Amino acid sequence: MTDYQDHTLAAIMAAKPLYMKSASLSEQVYALLKELILERKIPGSSEMLESRLAEELQVSRTPMREALVRLAGENLLERRGARSYTVRTIDIKEYLDTMALREVLEAEAVGKALDKISAATLDNLIKELQELIASETEQEHLYWRFDEKLHNTIAEASGNLVLAQVLKGLRVNVRLFRLHSPLHRQQENHAEHLDLLNAMREGDREKSLASIRKHIINLRTDVISSL
């Protein structure tokens, strides 16, 4: 059995079915494939053939093609042929370069968001994070969903939509790198996220900037120490 058949088709067959309701079929295909990639069910370098995927999901090639093009546009996939893609892989150099840039831009986002983000928004994030910590769950998909929500909310609150979009792309790189490297420090990350949110809730600019920089540096250090 080929790598494509072994990983991609197995993940597709185990996934939830598609339903043509509120979201377009293309949107549903896109959301499903993105979830399967980011939750390690389709590993890096796996082949994604438009015709085979359309057949397995029982959709026409048009919504499948639209979904694959969209995923490639978000740098989750790389085109290998006219109708063929692979899940993109991130090497250690690209990961470290990504984190160096994130250290600068995440601090910029936090600094700009401090005067704009509402107390209610921060309170809701703190409450959600505290519930996640109390659950003592080690399920990575729950961690990543909150991580994405936290960083996106702050970046968008900065008021700089270009900055928010760039940061979202950088975090995609991190997720792709982590497909091959299990996250070992979920509880530590939760604690660092809570420090950041509390500092922002207090309106403490210096502490907020120090918290986000410390968080990014610790993530990078964790990877380096595991090499």
N, C-alpha and C positions, 0 to 999 in steps of 0.2 A: 504493500500500500504506500502511495506517495505521501510526501509531507502534506501536500494540499488535502488529499483525501483523509489522512490521519487526523489532522488538527482542524482545518476549516470546516469540512463537512460534518465532522462529529459535533463541533460547537453549534453549527446551524441546526442540525437535527435535534439537539437537546434544548434549543432556545424556544421561547414562547412564540406561538403563531402570530401572524400579522392580521389585523382587523381593519377593514376599510371603513373607519368611522370619521372622527373629527379631523385627524391628521391625514395628509395625503399619503399615498402608498410610498412615494419616494422618500418622504420624511420618516415614515416608519422603518423602511429599509435602512436608511442612514442611521437612525437612532439605534437600531438593533445591532448593526455591524460595529458601530462605534463602541457600544457597551461591551460587545464580545472581545474587541481588541483591548480596550483599556482595563478589562477585568481578567486579563490573562487567558481567556478561553481560546483566543486565536493568537499564537505566539509570533514574535518578530520573525520576519523573512518568510512567513507563510504566503503561499501563492493565492491570489484572489482572482479567479477567472469569471468574467461577467456572465458568460453563458451558463456555467455550472451553478453559480450562485443563484441566478434567476430561476433555474430549473428546481433547485432544492427548496427555494422559498415560494415557488409556484407563483411568480410574478413575471410580467413581461420584461424585456430587456431595457425598455426606456426608463422606468423608475430605478432599476438596478444601476444603469449607466449614470443617471443623475446622482445617485447616492455615492457611487465610487468616485466620481469626479469631485464631488463635494468633500469627501474624506481626503482625497489627494490634495485639494486646495488647503486643507487644514494641516497638511504635512503628516497625516497618519499613514498614508499610503504613498508608494512610489510607483509610477507607471513603468511597466516592463514591456508592453506591447500595445497594439491598438485596442485590445480588449482585456488586457491582463495587468494586474497590479500585485505588489507585495507589501506586507506590513513593514513600515520603515523601522530601521534599527538605529540606535544612537550609541556611539562609542564613548569611551571615557573622556576623551579630549572635548568632544562636543558637549558632553554633560557638564564638565567643569567650566567651559566657556559660557554655557547657558547660566550656570549658577553665579558666575562672576557678574554677568549682566543683570541677573535678577537682584543681586544685592543692591545695586545702584537704583534700579527702577522700582523695586518694591518699596524702598525707603522714600523715593519720590512720590509714589502713590499714597503712602501713609501720611506723609507730610501735607499733601494737598487735600486729603480726605478729612483730616482732623477738624477743620472748620466747617465742613459740609455735611458729614454723616450725622444722622440723627441719633439721639440717645436711645430711642426706642429700637432702632435697628441694631445698635450695639448690645442692648439688653437682650434682644431676641437671640442674637448669635451666642452670647454668653450662656443663656439658658439652654440652648440646644447643645452647646459644647459640654456643659456640666452634666447633662443627661447622658451624653455619649460616654463621658468619663465614668459616671456612676454605673453604667451598664457593664463596664469592664470587658467590652467586646473587643476581640482582635480581628474582626472581619474587615479586611482591607477595603472592600468596596464602600463600607460606611465611612471609614476614615477619609477616603479620597473624595467622596461626595461632599463631606463637610469642608474639607480642605479647599476644594474648588469653589464652594459657595462663599467661604470666608474671603479668599483672595480676590474673587471676582467682585464681591460686594464692595470691598475697600477700593479696588482699582476703578470701578465705575463711579464711586462716590467722589473720586478725585476730580471729576469733571472733564478729564482729558480722555476722550474716547480712543484716540490713537494709542495712548499709553496703555489703556485697558486691553486693547486688542493685541498689542505687542506682548504684554505679560501673559495673556492667555496662550499665545503661541509658544512662549518659553516654557510654560507649564506642561504643554503637550510634549515637549522634548523630555522633560523630567519623567512624565508618566511612561513614555516609550522606553526610556532607559531602565526604569524600574520594572518593566516587564521581565527583565532578566535578573533582577536584583531585588529579592523580597525586602519589604520595609520592616526593619527590626526595631524601630524606635517610635512606635505609635503613641505610647503614653508620654514619652518625652516631648513629642510634637504637640500633643494635646496641652501639656503644661505650658509650652512656649506660646501657643496660640492664645491661651487664657491670659498669660502675662501681657501679651500685646493688646488684647481686647480691653483688659482692665485699665491699662495705661491710656488707651484712647478714650475710654469712658471717663477717666479722670481729667482728660484734656491735657495730659502731661506730654508735651511735644518731645522733649529730650528722651524721656523714658520710652516713648512709643517708637522713636527712630532706633534707639538702642535695641529694643526688643525684636524688631523685624530684622535688623542686621544680624543679631545673635542667632535668630532662627535659621536664616539662610546659611550662615557660616557653619552652624552645627550640622545641617543637612549635608553640606559639602564635605565636612570633616568626617562624618560617619562613613561616607562612601570611600574616601581616601584611606581611612584606617582599615577598611575591609579588603583592600587590594592585596 
